[in-house]
Amino acid sequence: MNKYIPELFFVIKYNVFTKTKLSKNLKFLNIKNKISNHKKGNVEIKKVKILLMTLLDKIINLDQILKNPLFLNLNKGFF
């Protein structure tokens, strides 16, 4: 599994929760075309960390956010 998948998952969930569109954020950062590199049917995400730091510039450890019970409860039922 691509090591960037959890980060992409977080970006999508964060954007859904805040009612913003991921595509608008990507366009704003001018990286929309840079993340559409397909390999074996999967999208390789290389610039998601930049997007995450732009959206949440004070996040130090993504794993702490993903494992936080509050975060998990807020997004329960998504997917």
C-alpha positions in Angstrom: 0.0 0.0 0.0 1.2 3.5 -0.8 2.5 5.2 2.3 0.6 8.4 1.4 -2.8 6.8 1.4 -3.6 7.7 5.1 -2.6 11.3 4.5 -4.9 11.5 1.4 -7.7 9.8 3.4 -7.3 12.5 6.1 -7.3 15.3 3.5 -10.5 14.0 2.0 -12.2 13.6 5.4 -11.0 17.0 6.6 -12.4 18.7 3.5 -15.7 16.9 3.8 -16.0 17.8 7.4 -15.3 21.5 6.9 -17.5 21.5 3.8 -14.8 22.7 1.5 -13.8 21.1 -1.8 -10.6 19.3 -2.2 -10.3 20.2 -5.9 -10.4 23.9 -5.0 -7.6 23.5 -2.5 -5.5 21.6 -5.0 -6.1 24.2 -7.7 -5.2 27.0 -5.2 -1.9 25.3 -4.5 -1.4 24.7 -8.2 -0.7 21.0 -7.7 -3.8 19.5 -9.3 -2.0 18.2 -12.3 1.0 17.0 -10.3 -0.9 14.4 -8.3 -2.6 12.6 -11.2 0.3 10.3 -11.9 -1.3 6.8 -12.4 0.7 3.7 -11.7 -1.0 0.3 -11.9 -4.5 1.9 -11.6 -3.6 3.7 -8.3 -3.0 7.4 -8.0 0.4 8.3 -6.5 0.0 11.2 -4.1 3.3 13.1 -3.8 2.2 16.6 -2.7 -0.4 15.7 -0.1 1.9 16.7 2.7 2.2 20.2 1.3 -1.6 20.4 1.1 -1.9 19.1 4.7 0.5 21.7 6.0 -1.3 24.4 4.2 -4.7 23.4 5.6 -3.4 22.7 9.1 0.0 24.3 9.5 0.3 23.4 13.2 -0.1 19.7 12.8 3.1 18.0 14.0 2.2 14.3 13.8 -0.5 13.1 11.4 -0.7 9.8 13.2 -1.8 11.5 16.4 -4.6 13.2 14.6 -5.8 10.1 12.8 -5.8 8.1 16.1 -7.5 10.9 18.1 -10.9 9.6 19.4 -12.5 13.0 18.8 -11.4 13.0 15.1 -12.6 9.4 14.7 -16.0 10.2 16.3 -16.5 13.4 14.2 -16.0 11.4 11.0 -17.8 8.2 12.0 -19.9 6.7 9.3 -17.9 8.4 6.4 -17.1 5.8 3.8 
